Amino acid sequence: EKYVNDFEYYINNEYNGKLLSRYWQAGGYHIVEIYNPLVDKKTGFIDAIKYYNIDHDHTIAIGDGHNDIGLIQTAKYGVAMGNSHPDLLKVATHVTDDCHNQGVLKFLKSIFK
């Protein structure tokens, strides 16, 4: 934990905005995510929807990390796992159980009755 600020400073300054970082704690772990701000799951999701001509009302996205926020906001059913990053939980349209308790299965069964 004591090195996180130095590490984030290095990434943010050395790569001058081409790479960014996020830090949080979960399950007793210190997590630093490094990402390219120009690429995200939302872009790929939109491209796939267009390519396969899928109606927005038939889209589901399921995630658990901060990097899933754009993806979750784009789908008709934006599903956060129960153990998701707090920021993701705020934007999800649905929250399901965590991965250890069959959250994806439970959500899909609720949708496809």
Biopython code that builds the backbone (N, CA, C, O; Angstrom):
import numpy as np
from Bio.PDB.StructureBuilder import StructureBuilder

atoms = [
    (1, "GLU", "N", (0.820, -1.200, 0.000)),
    (1, "GLU", "CA", (0.000, 0.000, 0.000)),
    (1, "GLU", "C", (0.856, 1.253, 0.000)),
    (1, "GLU", "O", (0.489, 2.249, -0.622)),
    (2, "LYS", "N", (1.988, 1.220, 0.685)),
    (2, "LYS", "CA", (2.814, 2.426, 0.791)),
    (2, "LYS", "C", (3.431, 2.831, -0.547)),
    (2, "LYS", "O", (3.888, 3.965, -0.683)),
    (3, "TYR", "N", (3.456, 1.943, -1.530)),
    (3, "TYR", "CA", (4.048, 2.242, -2.829)),
    (3, "TYR", "C", (3.016, 2.667, -3.889)),
    (3, "TYR", "O", (3.390, 3.057, -4.995)),
    (4, "VAL", "N", (1.743, 2.592, -3.555)),
    (4, "VAL", "CA", (0.696, 2.868, -4.541)),
    (4, "VAL", "C", (0.793, 4.291, -5.087)),
    (4, "VAL", "O", (0.727, 4.480, -6.302)),
    (5, "ASN", "N", (0.944, 5.276, -4.240)),
    (5, "ASN", "CA", (1.013, 6.663, -4.715)),
    (5, "ASN", "C", (2.200, 6.881, -5.639)),
    (5, "ASN", "O", (2.079, 7.553, -6.664)),
    (6, "ASP", "N", (3.354, 6.314, -5.278)),
    (6, "ASP", "CA", (4.535, 6.441, -6.134)),
    (6, "ASP", "C", (4.297, 5.763, -7.482)),
    (6, "ASP", "O", (4.669, 6.297, -8.528)),
    (7, "PHE", "N", (3.683, 4.601, -7.451)),
    (7, "PHE", "CA", (3.416, 3.857, -8.678)),
    (7, "PHE", "C", (2.442, 4.616, -9.579)),
    (7, "PHE", "O", (2.685, 4.762, -10.777)),
    (8, "GLU", "N", (1.347, 5.094, -9.006)),
    (8, "GLU", "CA", (0.374, 5.861, -9.787)),
    (8, "GLU", "C", (1.000, 7.136, -10.346)),
    (8, "GLU", "O", (0.738, 7.506, -11.491)),
    (9, "TYR", "N", (1.813, 7.798, -9.557)),
    (9, "TYR", "CA", (2.497, 9.005, -10.023)),
    (9, "TYR", "C", (3.380, 8.669, -11.229)),
    (9, "TYR", "O", (3.380, 9.392, -12.225)),
    (10, "TYR", "N", (4.118, 7.589, -11.133)),
    (10, "TYR", "CA", (4.990, 7.165, -12.224)),
    (10, "TYR", "C", (4.181, 6.887, -13.494)),
    (10, "TYR", "O", (4.523, 7.398, -14.561)),
    (11, "ILE", "N", (3.129, 6.095, -13.399)),
    (11, "ILE", "CA", (2.299, 5.758, -14.564)),
    (11, "ILE", "C", (1.704, 7.021, -15.177)),
    (11, "ILE", "O", (1.790, 7.225, -16.389)),
    (12, "ASN", "N", (1.112, 7.854, -14.362)),
    (12, "ASN", "CA", (0.426, 9.046, -14.865)),
    (12, "ASN", "C", (1.387, 10.054, -15.494)),
    (12, "ASN", "O", (1.017, 10.738, -16.448)),
    (13, "ASN", "N", (2.593, 10.156, -14.987)),
    (13, "ASN", "CA", (3.545, 11.116, -15.526)),
    (13, "ASN", "C", (4.409, 10.539, -16.640)),
    (13, "ASN", "O", (4.676, 11.221, -17.630)),
    (14, "GLU", "N", (4.837, 9.321, -16.497)),
    (14, "GLU", "CA", (5.699, 8.692, -17.501)),
    (14, "GLU", "C", (4.958, 8.471, -18.822)),
    (14, "GLU", "O", (5.544, 8.593, -19.898)),
    (15, "TYR", "N", (3.681, 8.149, -18.733)),
    (15, "TYR", "CA", (2.907, 7.847, -19.936)),
    (15, "TYR", "C", (1.991, 8.992, -20.354)),
    (15, "TYR", "O", (1.237, 8.859, -21.318)),
    (16, "ASN", "N", (2.047, 10.096, -19.654)),
    (16, "ASN", "CA", (1.406, 11.345, -20.055)),
    (16, "ASN", "C", (-0.031, 11.169, -20.554)),
    (16, "ASN", "O", (-0.397, 11.690, -21.608)),
    (17, "GLY", "N", (-0.830, 10.442, -19.797)),
    (17, "GLY", "CA", (-2.232, 10.267, -20.160)),
    (17, "GLY", "C", (-2.512, 9.119, -21.112)),
    (17, "GLY", "O", (-3.677, 8.791, -21.337)),
    (18, "LYS", "N", (-1.484, 8.495, -21.680)),
    (18, "LYS", "CA", (-1.699, 7.352, -22.576)),
    (18, "LYS", "C", (-2.078, 6.104, -21.796)),
    (18, "LYS", "O", (-2.779, 5.232, -22.310)),
    (19, "LEU", "N", (-1.621, 6.019, -20.575)),
    (19, "LEU", "CA", (-2.035, 4.978, -19.637)),
    (19, "LEU", "C", (-2.480, 5.672, -18.362)),
    (19, "LEU", "O", (-1.890, 6.669, -17.947)),
    (20, "LEU", "N", (-3.508, 5.144, -17.753)),
    (20, "LEU", "CA", (-3.984, 5.669, -16.475)),
    (20, "LEU", "C", (-4.041, 4.518, -15.480)),
    (20, "LEU", "O", (-3.917, 3.352, -15.853)),
    (21, "SER", "N", (-4.227, 4.856, -14.227)),
    (21, "SER", "CA", (-4.314, 3.811, -13.208)),
    (21, "SER", "C", (-5.418, 4.130, -12.219)),
    (21, "SER", "O", (-5.782, 5.286, -12.009)),
    (22, "ARG", "N", (-5.941, 3.067, -11.618)),
    (22, "ARG", "CA", (-6.928, 3.171, -10.548)),
    (22, "ARG", "C", (-6.456, 2.273, -9.414)),
    (22, "ARG", "O", (-5.796, 1.259, -9.642)),
    (23, "TYR", "N", (-6.795, 2.652, -8.213)),
    (23, "TYR", "CA", (-6.428, 1.849, -7.048)),
    (23, "TYR", "C", (-7.642, 1.652, -6.161)),
    (23, "TYR", "O", (-8.431, 2.574, -5.960)),
    (24, "TRP", "N", (-7.788, 0.447, -5.633)),
    (24, "TRP", "CA", (-8.806, 0.181, -4.628)),
    (24, "TRP", "C", (-8.411, -1.064, -3.846)),
    (24, "TRP", "O", (-7.476, -1.778, -4.210)),
    (25, "GLN", "N", (-9.129, -1.303, -2.786)),
    (25, "GLN", "CA", (-8.903, -2.490, -1.971)),
    (25, "GLN", "C", (-10.146, -3.364, -2.023)),
    (25, "GLN", "O", (-11.270, -2.866, -1.955)),
    (26, "ALA", "N", (-9.935, -4.667, -2.145)),
    (26, "ALA", "CA", (-11.048, -5.609, -2.173)),
    (26, "ALA", "C", (-10.568, -6.942, -1.626)),
    (26, "ALA", "O", (-9.509, -7.438, -2.011)),
    (27, "GLY", "N", (-11.339, -7.506, -0.744)),
    (27, "GLY", "CA", (-11.018, -8.818, -0.204)),
    (27, "GLY", "C", (-9.659, -8.897, 0.450)),
    (27, "GLY", "O", (-9.022, -9.951, 0.437)),
    (28, "GLY", "N", (-9.206, -7.799, 1.021)),
    (28, "GLY", "CA", (-7.907, -7.779, 1.670)),
    (28, "GLY", "C", (-6.736, -7.560, 0.724)),
    (28, "GLY", "O", (-5.583, -7.568, 1.156)),
    (29, "TYR", "N", (-7.017, -7.362, -0.563)),
    (29, "TYR", "CA", (-5.968, -7.143, -1.554)),
    (29, "TYR", "C", (-5.915, -5.675, -1.955)),
    (29, "TYR", "O", (-6.929, -4.977, -1.929)),
    (30, "HIS", "N", (-4.744, -5.221, -2.319)),
    (30, "HIS", "CA", (-4.557, -3.887, -2.874)),
    (30, "HIS", "C", (-4.470, -4.063, -4.382)),
    (30, "HIS", "O", (-3.598, -4.776, -4.878)),
    (31, "ILE", "N", (-5.363, -3.421, -5.103)),
    (31, "ILE", "CA", (-5.463, -3.622, -6.543)),
    (31, "ILE", "C", (-5.151, -2.321, -7.266)),
    (31, "ILE", "O", (-5.740, -1.282, -6.971)),
    (32, "VAL", "N", (-4.232, -2.381, -8.205)),
    (32, "VAL", "CA", (-3.944, -1.256, -9.078)),
    (32, "VAL", "C", (-4.229, -1.726, -10.496)),
    (32, "VAL", "O", (-3.648, -2.703, -10.969)),
    (33, "GLU", "N", (-5.117, -1.029, -11.158)),
    (33, "GLU", "CA", (-5.473, -1.361, -12.535)),
    (33, "GLU", "C", (-4.831, -0.319, -13.447)),
    (33, "GLU", "O", (-4.967, 0.884, -13.224)),
    (34, "ILE", "N", (-4.137, -0.790, -14.468)),
    (34, "ILE", "CA", (-3.540, 0.098, -15.462)),
    (34, "ILE", "C", (-4.324, -0.097, -16.752)),
    (34, "ILE", "O", (-4.555, -1.228, -17.180)),
    (35, "TYR", "N", (-4.731, 1.006, -17.372)),
    (35, "TYR", "CA", (-5.574, 0.888, -18.561)),
    (35, "TYR", "C", (-5.304, 2.017, -19.547)),
    (35, "TYR", "O", (-4.774, 3.072, -19.200)),
    (36, "ASN", "N", (-5.687, 1.753, -20.778)),
    (36, "ASN", "CA", (-5.614, 2.743, -21.840)),
    (36, "ASN", "C", (-6.964, 3.464, -21.869)),
    (36, "ASN", "O", (-7.986, 2.811, -22.081)),
    (37, "PRO", "N", (-7.008, 4.773, -21.665)),
    (37, "PRO", "CA", (-8.287, 5.479, -21.605)),
    (37, "PRO", "C", (-9.033, 5.542, -22.936)),
    (37, "PRO", "O", (-10.208, 5.909, -22.961)),
    (38, "LEU", "N", (-8.378, 5.195, -24.038)),
    (38, "LEU", "CA", (-9.033, 5.241, -25.348)),
    (38, "LEU", "C", (-9.692, 3.918, -25.731)),
    (38, "LEU", "O", (-10.378, 3.843, -26.750)),
    (39, "VAL", "N", (-9.494, 2.895, -24.942)),
    (39, "VAL", "CA", (-10.032, 1.565, -25.255)),
    (39, "VAL", "C", (-10.832, 1.078, -24.061)),
    (39, "VAL", "O", (-10.356, 1.124, -22.927)),
    (40, "ASP", "N", (-12.043, 0.614, -24.315)),
    (40, "ASP", "CA", (-12.818, 0.028, -23.233)),
    (40, "ASP", "C", (-13.785, -1.021, -23.765)),
    (40, "ASP", "O", (-13.949, -1.181, -24.974)),
    (41, "LYS", "N", (-14.414, -1.724, -22.851)),
    (41, "LYS", "CA", (-15.331, -2.798, -23.220)),
    (41, "LYS", "C", (-16.582, -2.255, -23.896)),
    (41, "LYS", "O", (-17.193, -2.936, -24.719)),
    (42, "LYS", "N", (-16.958, -1.044, -23.552)),
    (42, "LYS", "CA", (-18.141, -0.426, -24.157)),
    (42, "LYS", "C", (-17.986, -0.336, -25.674)),
    (42, "LYS", "O", (-18.919, -0.648, -26.414)),
    (43, "THR", "N", (-16.832, 0.082, -26.131)),
    (43, "THR", "CA", (-16.587, 0.223, -27.570)),
    (43, "THR", "C", (-16.735, -1.113, -28.284)),
    (43, "THR", "O", (-17.392, -1.191, -29.322)),
    (44, "GLY", "N", (-16.137, -2.152, -27.744)),
    (44, "GLY", "CA", (-16.251, -3.483, -28.337)),
    (44, "GLY", "C", (-17.679, -3.989, -28.321)),
    (44, "GLY", "O", (-18.124, -4.622, -29.277)),
    (45, "PHE", "N", (-18.397, -3.718, -27.250)),
    (45, "PHE", "CA", (-19.794, -4.136, -27.127)),
    (45, "PHE", "C", (-20.659, -3.470, -28.192)),
    (45, "PHE", "O", (-21.469, -4.124, -28.849)),
    (46, "ILE", "N", (-20.479, -2.178, -28.354)),
    (46, "ILE", "CA", (-21.243, -1.438, -29.372)),
    (46, "ILE", "C", (-20.914, -1.955, -30.768)),
    (46, "ILE", "O", (-21.810, -2.134, -31.592)),
    (47, "ASP", "N", (-19.637, -2.194, -31.034)),
    (47, "ASP", "CA", (-19.245, -2.717, -32.339)),
    (47, "ASP", "C", (-19.887, -4.082, -32.602)),
    (47, "ASP", "O", (-20.347, -4.344, -33.714)),
    (48, "ALA", "N", (-19.921, -4.940, -31.600)),
    (48, "ALA", "CA", (-20.528, -6.273, -31.768)),
    (48, "ALA", "C", (-22.033, -6.174, -32.012)),
    (48, "ALA", "O", (-22.577, -6.892, -32.850)),
    (49, "ILE", "N", (-22.703, -5.286, -31.280)),
    (49, "ILE", "CA", (-24.148, -5.090, -31.461)),
    (49, "ILE", "C", (-24.441, -4.642, -32.896)),
    (49, "ILE", "O", (-25.364, -5.147, -33.537)),
    (50, "LYS", "N", (-23.658, -3.706, -33.383)),
    (50, "LYS", "CA", (-23.850, -3.211, -34.753)),
    (50, "LYS", "C", (-23.547, -4.300, -35.777)),
    (50, "LYS", "O", (-24.318, -4.504, -36.714)),
    (51, "TYR", "N", (-22.437, -4.994, -35.602)),
    (51, "TYR", "CA", (-22.018, -6.017, -36.563)),
    (51, "TYR", "C", (-23.065, -7.124, -36.693)),
    (51, "TYR", "O", (-23.389, -7.553, -37.801)),
    (52, "TYR", "N", (-23.588, -7.577, -35.563)),
    (52, "TYR", "CA", (-24.567, -8.666, -35.576)),
    (52, "TYR", "C", (-26.008, -8.169, -35.645)),
    (52, "TYR", "O", (-26.944, -8.966, -35.591)),
    (53, "ASN", "N", (-26.190, -6.848, -35.763)),
    (53, "ASN", "CA", (-27.512, -6.245, -35.887)),
    (53, "ASN", "C", (-28.445, -6.689, -34.750)),
    (53, "ASN", "O", (-29.568, -7.133, -34.989)),
    (54, "ILE", "N", (-27.960, -6.561, -33.524)),
    (54, "ILE", "CA", (-28.721, -6.969, -32.346)),
    (54, "ILE", "C", (-29.499, -5.771, -31.820)),
    (54, "ILE", "O", (-28.940, -4.692, -31.628)),
    (55, "ASP", "N", (-30.779, -5.967, -31.593)),
    (55, "ASP", "CA", (-31.628, -4.930, -31.018)),
    (55, "ASP", "C", (-31.164, -4.651, -29.586)),
    (55, "ASP", "O", (-30.902, -5.580, -28.822)),
    (56, "HIS", "N", (-31.066, -3.384, -29.233)),
    (56, "HIS", "CA", (-30.612, -2.989, -27.902)),
    (56, "HIS", "C", (-31.425, -3.663, -26.796)),
    (56, "HIS", "O", (-30.875, -4.003, -25.748)),
    (57, "ASP", "N", (-32.712, -3.859, -27.013)),
    (57, "ASP", "CA", (-33.562, -4.484, -25.998)),
    (57, "ASP", "C", (-33.187, -5.930, -25.715)),
    (57, "ASP", "O", (-33.683, -6.526, -24.759)),
    (58, "HIS", "N", (-32.319, -6.496, -26.534)),
    (58, "HIS", "CA", (-31.890, -7.886, -26.349)),
    (58, "HIS", "C", (-30.430, -7.981, -25.905)),
    (58, "HIS", "O", (-29.767, -8.986, -26.161)),
    (59, "THR", "N", (-29.936, -6.948, -25.249)),
    (59, "THR", "CA", (-28.538, -6.962, -24.829)),
    (59, "THR", "C", (-28.406, -7.091, -23.312)),
    (59, "THR", "O", (-29.154, -6.490, -22.540)),
    (60, "ILE", "N", (-27.422, -7.901, -22.920)),
    (60, "ILE", "CA", (-27.096, -8.120, -21.509)),
    (60, "ILE", "C", (-25.586, -7.995, -21.367)),
    (60, "ILE", "O", (-24.830, -8.552, -22.164)),
    (61, "ALA", "N", (-25.156, -7.265, -20.357)),
    (61, "ALA", "CA", (-23.736, -7.199, -20.025)),
    (61, "ALA", "C", (-23.601, -7.476, -18.532)),
    (61, "ALA", "O", (-24.356, -6.945, -17.718)),
    (62, "ILE", "N", (-22.636, -8.310, -18.189)),
    (62, "ILE", "CA", (-22.425, -8.691, -16.795)),
    (62, "ILE", "C", (-20.967, -8.402, -16.441)),
    (62, "ILE", "O", (-20.059, -8.776, -17.183)),
    (63, "GLY", "N", (-20.750, -7.746, -15.322)),
    (63, "GLY", "CA", (-19.387, -7.429, -14.924)),
    (63, "GLY", "C", (-19.248, -7.285, -13.428)),
    (63, "GLY", "O", (-20.221, -7.364, -12.677)),
    (64, "ASP", "N", (-17.993, -7.069, -13.007)),
    (64, "ASP", "CA", (-17.750, -6.885, -11.576)),
    (64, "ASP", "C", (-16.705, -5.814, -11.269)),
    (64, "ASP", "O", (-16.508, -5.455, -10.108)),
    (65, "GLY", "N", (-16.039, -5.305, -12.301)),
    (65, "GLY", "CA", (-14.962, -4.360, -12.065)),
    (65, "GLY", "C", (-15.284, -2.940, -12.481)),
    (65, "GLY", "O", (-16.250, -2.679, -13.198)),
    (66, "HIS", "N", (-14.452, -2.038, -12.013)),
    (66, "HIS", "CA", (-14.593, -0.630, -12.383)),
    (66, "HIS", "C", (-14.504, -0.465, -13.896)),
    (66, "HIS", "O", (-15.157, 0.407, -14.469)),
    (67, "ASN", "N", (-13.697, -1.303, -14.541)),
    (67, "ASN", "CA", (-13.531, -1.212, -15.989)),
    (67, "ASN", "C", (-14.747, -1.716, -16.759)),
    (67, "ASN", "O", (-14.734, -1.696, -17.990)),
    (68, "ASP", "N", (-15.788, -2.163, -16.081)),
    (68, "ASP", "CA", (-17.020, -2.621, -16.724)),
    (68, "ASP", "C", (-18.109, -1.552, -16.724)),
    (68, "ASP", "O", (-19.200, -1.800, -17.238)),
    (69, "ILE", "N", (-17.850, -0.386, -16.172)),
    (69, "ILE", "CA", (-18.895, 0.632, -16.026)),
    (69, "ILE", "C", (-19.505, 1.022, -17.370)),
    (69, "ILE", "O", (-20.727, 0.984, -17.514)),
    (70, "GLY", "N", (-18.690, 1.393, -18.355)),
    (70, "GLY", "CA", (-19.229, 1.781, -19.661)),
    (70, "GLY", "C", (-20.011, 0.659, -20.317)),
    (70, "GLY", "O", (-21.059, 0.893, -20.918)),
    (71, "LEU", "N", (-19.508, -0.546, -20.203)),
    (71, "LEU", "CA", (-20.183, -1.721, -20.749)),
    (71, "LEU", "C", (-21.554, -1.896, -20.114)),
    (71, "LEU", "O", (-22.550, -2.065, -20.818)),
    (72, "ILE", "N", (-21.609, -1.858, -18.806)),
    (72, "ILE", "CA", (-22.857, -2.051, -18.065)),
    (72, "ILE", "C", (-23.874, -0.956, -18.397)),
    (72, "ILE", "O", (-25.071, -1.226, -18.499)),
    (73, "GLN", "N", (-23.399, 0.267, -18.563)),
    (73, "GLN", "CA", (-24.301, 1.373, -18.873)),
    (73, "GLN", "C", (-24.859, 1.284, -20.287)),
    (73, "GLN", "O", (-25.887, 1.896, -20.577)),
    (74, "THR", "N", (-24.219, 0.552, -21.154)),
    (74, "THR", "CA", (-24.611, 0.477, -22.558)),
    (74, "THR", "C", (-25.692, -0.562, -22.818)),
    (74, "THR", "O", (-26.538, -0.369, -23.691)),
    (75, "ALA", "N", (-25.675, -1.650, -22.079)),
    (75, "ALA", "CA", (-26.617, -2.747, -22.312)),
    (75, "ALA", "C", (-28.001, -2.440, -21.747)),
    (75, "ALA", "O", (-28.142, -1.641, -20.821)),
    (76, "LYS", "N", (-29.002, -3.076, -22.307)),
    (76, "LYS", "CA", (-30.363, -2.974, -21.773)),
    (76, "LYS", "C", (-30.384, -3.490, -20.334)),
    (76, "LYS", "O", (-30.950, -2.864, -19.438)),
    (77, "TYR", "N", (-29.756, -4.644, -20.139)),
    (77, "TYR", "CA", (-29.642, -5.239, -18.808)),
    (77, "TYR", "C", (-28.187, -5.150, -18.388)),
    (77, "TYR", "O", (-27.368, -5.972, -18.799)),
    (78, "GLY", "N", (-27.860, -4.162, -17.575)),
    (78, "GLY", "CA", (-26.503, -3.980, -17.071)),
    (78, "GLY", "C", (-26.410, -4.606, -15.694)),
    (78, "GLY", "O", (-26.913, -4.055, -14.715)),
    (79, "VAL", "N", (-25.765, -5.758, -15.622)),
    (79, "VAL", "CA", (-25.778, -6.578, -14.418)),
    (79, "VAL", "C", (-24.431, -6.515, -13.695)),
    (79, "VAL", "O", (-23.383, -6.758, -14.294)),
    (80, "ALA", "N", (-24.472, -6.196, -12.436)),
    (80, "ALA", "CA", (-23.276, -6.204, -11.596)),
    (80, "ALA", "C", (-23.332, -7.425, -10.688)),
    (80, "ALA", "O", (-24.378, -7.760, -10.132)),
    (81, "MET", "N", (-22.197, -8.077, -10.551)),
    (81, "MET", "CA", (-22.103, -9.183, -9.601)),
    (81, "MET", "C", (-22.193, -8.613, -8.186)),
    (81, "MET", "O", (-21.852, -7.451, -7.965)),
    (82, "GLY", "N", (-22.639, -9.402, -7.249)),
    (82, "GLY", "CA", (-22.826, -8.946, -5.878)),
    (82, "GLY", "C", (-21.564, -8.416, -5.225)),
    (82, "GLY", "O", (-21.633, -7.569, -4.335)),
    (83, "ASN", "N", (-20.419, -8.904, -5.657)),
    (83, "ASN", "CA", (-19.146, -8.487, -5.080)),
    (83, "ASN", "C", (-18.435, -7.447, -5.952)),
    (83, "ASN", "O", (-17.211, -7.324, -5.900)),
    (84, "SER", "N", (-19.187, -6.715, -6.737)),
    (84, "SER", "CA", (-18.626, -5.760, -7.694)),
    (84, "SER", "C", (-18.022, -4.532, -7.027)),
    (84, "SER", "O", (-18.258, -4.239, -5.855)),
    (85, "HIS", "N", (-17.229, -3.830, -7.834)),
    (85, "HIS", "CA", (-16.677, -2.544, -7.410)),
    (85, "HIS", "C", (-17.855, -1.623, -7.050)),
    (85, "HIS", "O", (-18.860, -1.621, -7.761)),
    (86, "PRO", "N", (-17.755, -0.853, -5.979)),
    (86, "PRO", "CA", (-18.856, 0.018, -5.549)),
    (86, "PRO", "C", (-19.360, 0.975, -6.636)),
    (86, "PRO", "O", (-20.560, 1.237, -6.704)),
    (87, "ASP", "N", (-18.481, 1.495, -7.477)),
    (87, "ASP", "CA", (-18.915, 2.403, -8.546)),
    (87, "ASP", "C", (-19.749, 1.674, -9.590)),
    (87, "ASP", "O", (-20.655, 2.267, -10.177)),
    (88, "LEU", "N", (-19.463, 0.417, -9.829)),
    (88, "LEU", "CA", (-20.252, -0.369, -10.783)),
    (88, "LEU", "C", (-21.641, -0.645, -10.225)),
    (88, "LEU", "O", (-22.633, -0.590, -10.951)),
    (89, "LEU", "N", (-21.705, -0.938, -8.944)),
    (89, "LEU", "CA", (-23.011, -1.197, -8.311)),
    (89, "LEU", "C", (-23.946, 0.003, -8.443)),
    (89, "LEU", "O", (-25.163, -0.163, -8.516)),
    (90, "LYS", "N", (-23.384, 1.199, -8.474)),
    (90, "LYS", "CA", (-24.195, 2.417, -8.574)),
    (90, "LYS", "C", (-24.864, 2.575, -9.934)),
    (90, "LYS", "O", (-25.925, 3.193, -10.024)),
    (91, "VAL", "N", (-24.265, 2.028, -10.999)),
    (91, "VAL", "CA", (-24.797, 2.251, -12.346)),
    (91, "VAL", "C", (-25.521, 1.038, -12.920)),
    (91, "VAL", "O", (-26.163, 1.146, -13.965)),
    (92, "ALA", "N", (-25.434, -0.091, -12.270)),
    (92, "ALA", "CA", (-26.067, -1.310, -12.785)),
    (92, "ALA", "C", (-27.582, -1.220, -12.701)),
    (92, "ALA", "O", (-28.128, -0.639, -11.763)),
    (93, "THR", "N", (-28.254, -1.799, -13.687)),
    (93, "THR", "CA", (-29.717, -1.878, -13.636)),
    (93, "THR", "C", (-30.162, -3.076, -12.811)),
    (93, "THR", "O", (-31.290, -3.116, -12.319)),
    (94, "HIS", "N", (-29.270, -4.053, -12.661)),
    (94, "HIS", "CA", (-29.544, -5.252, -11.865)),
    (94, "HIS", "C", (-28.279, -5.635, -11.094)),
    (94, "HIS", "O", (-27.161, -5.434, -11.569)),
    (95, "VAL", "N", (-28.473, -6.180, -9.916)),
    (95, "VAL", "CA", (-27.359, -6.726, -9.135)),
    (95, "VAL", "C", (-27.714, -8.170, -8.816)),
    (95, "VAL", "O", (-28.813, -8.464, -8.343)),
    (96, "THR", "N", (-26.772, -9.063, -9.079)),
    (96, "THR", "CA", (-27.004, -10.470, -8.811)),
    (96, "THR", "C", (-26.041, -10.948, -7.732)),
    (96, "THR", "O", (-25.229, -10.172, -7.228)),
    (97, "ASP", "N", (-26.134, -12.192, -7.389)),
    (97, "ASP", "CA", (-25.249, -12.771, -6.376)),
    (97, "ASP", "C", (-23.811, -12.774, -6.877)),
    (97, "ASP", "O", (-23.573, -12.542, -8.062)),
    (98, "ASP", "N", (-22.855, -13.030, -6.003)),
    (98, "ASP", "CA", (-21.457, -13.049, -6.435)),
    (98, "ASP", "C", (-21.133, -14.326, -7.214)),
    (98, "ASP", "O", (-21.959, -15.233, -7.311)),
    (99, "CYS", "N", (-19.934, -14.380, -7.761)),
    (99, "CYS", "CA", (-19.560, -15.500, -8.627)),
    (99, "CYS", "C", (-19.487, -16.821, -7.859)),
    (99, "CYS", "O", (-19.692, -17.884, -8.444)),
    (100, "HIS", "N", (-19.201, -16.769, -6.577)),
    (100, "HIS", "CA", (-19.109, -17.996, -5.786)),
    (100, "HIS", "C", (-20.486, -18.589, -5.471)),
    (100, "HIS", "O", (-20.601, -19.735, -5.036)),
    (101, "ASN", "N", (-21.513, -17.792, -5.698)),
    (101, "ASN", "CA", (-22.888, -18.242, -5.427)),
    (101, "ASN", "C", (-23.742, -18.260, -6.690)),
    (101, "ASN", "O", (-24.951, -18.034, -6.639)),
    (102, "GLN", "N", (-23.093, -18.532, -7.832)),
    (102, "GLN", "CA", (-23.806, -18.724, -9.104)),
    (102, "GLN", "C", (-24.598, -17.496, -9.546)),
    (102, "GLN", "O", (-25.709, -17.625, -10.060)),
    (103, "GLY", "N", (-24.031, -16.306, -9.346)),
    (103, "GLY", "CA", (-24.729, -15.070, -9.686)),
    (103, "GLY", "C", (-25.159, -14.964, -11.137)),
    (103, "GLY", "O", (-26.284, -14.553, -11.420)),
    (104, "VAL", "N", (-24.278, -15.330, -12.063)),
    (104, "VAL", "CA", (-24.629, -15.249, -13.488)),
    (104, "VAL", "C", (-25.782, -16.197, -13.802)),
    (104, "VAL", "O", (-26.746, -15.812, -14.464)),
    (105, "LEU", "N", (-25.682, -17.418, -13.332)),
    (105, "LEU", "CA", (-26.736, -18.407, -13.565)),
    (105, "LEU", "C", (-28.064, -17.931, -12.996)),
    (105, "LEU", "O", (-29.098, -18.034, -13.655)),
    (106, "LYS", "N", (-28.036, -17.417, -11.786)),
    (106, "LYS", "CA", (-29.266, -16.940, -11.153)),
    (106, "LYS", "C", (-29.899, -15.806, -11.961)),
    (106, "LYS", "O", (-31.115, -15.779, -12.152)),
    (107, "PHE", "N", (-29.072, -14.875, -12.434)),
    (107, "PHE", "CA", (-29.634, -13.770, -13.206)),
    (107, "PHE", "C", (-30.225, -14.275, -14.520)),
    (107, "PHE", "O", (-31.350, -13.920, -14.873)),
    (108, "LEU", "N", (-29.470, -15.101, -15.245)),
    (108, "LEU", "CA", (-29.957, -15.593, -16.542)),
    (108, "LEU", "C", (-31.236, -16.412, -16.374)),
    (108, "LEU", "O", (-32.136, -16.314, -17.208)),
    (109, "LYS", "N", (-31.334, -17.205, -15.331)),
    (109, "LYS", "CA", (-32.579, -17.956, -15.084)),
    (109, "LYS", "C", (-33.739, -17.006, -14.826)),
    (109, "LYS", "O", (-34.867, -17.297, -15.222)),
    (110, "SER", "N", (-33.486, -15.873, -14.170)),
    (110, "SER", "CA", (-34.558, -14.923, -13.890)),
    (110, "SER", "C", (-35.041, -14.214, -15.161)),
    (110, "SER", "O", (-36.209, -13.839, -15.264)),
    (111, "ILE", "N", (-34.142, -14.035, -16.115)),
    (111, "ILE", "CA", (-34.498, -13.369, -17.373)),
    (111, "ILE", "C", (-35.165, -14.335, -18.346)),
    (111, "ILE", "O", (-36.167, -14.000, -18.979)),
    (112, "PHE", "N", (-34.603, -15.533, -18.459)),
    (112, "PHE", "CA", (-35.106, -16.544, -19.409)),
    (112, "PHE", "C", (-35.925, -17.580, -18.660)),
    (112, "PHE", "O", (-35.508, -18.729, -18.516)),
    (113, "LYS", "N", (-37.092, -17.170, -18.185)),
    (113, "LYS", "CA", (-37.963, -18.051, -17.391)),
    (113, "LYS", "C", (-38.563, -19.150, -18.225)),
    (113, "LYS", "O", (-39.318, -19.974, -17.708)),
]
sb = StructureBuilder()
sb.init_structure("model")
sb.init_model(0)
sb.init_chain("A")
sb.init_seg("    ")
for serial, (resi, resn, name, xyz) in enumerate(atoms, 1):
    if name == "N":
        sb.init_residue(resn, " ", resi, " ")
    sb.init_atom(name, np.array(xyz, "f"), 0.0, 1.0, " ", f" {name:<3s}", serial, name[0])
structure = sb.get_structure()
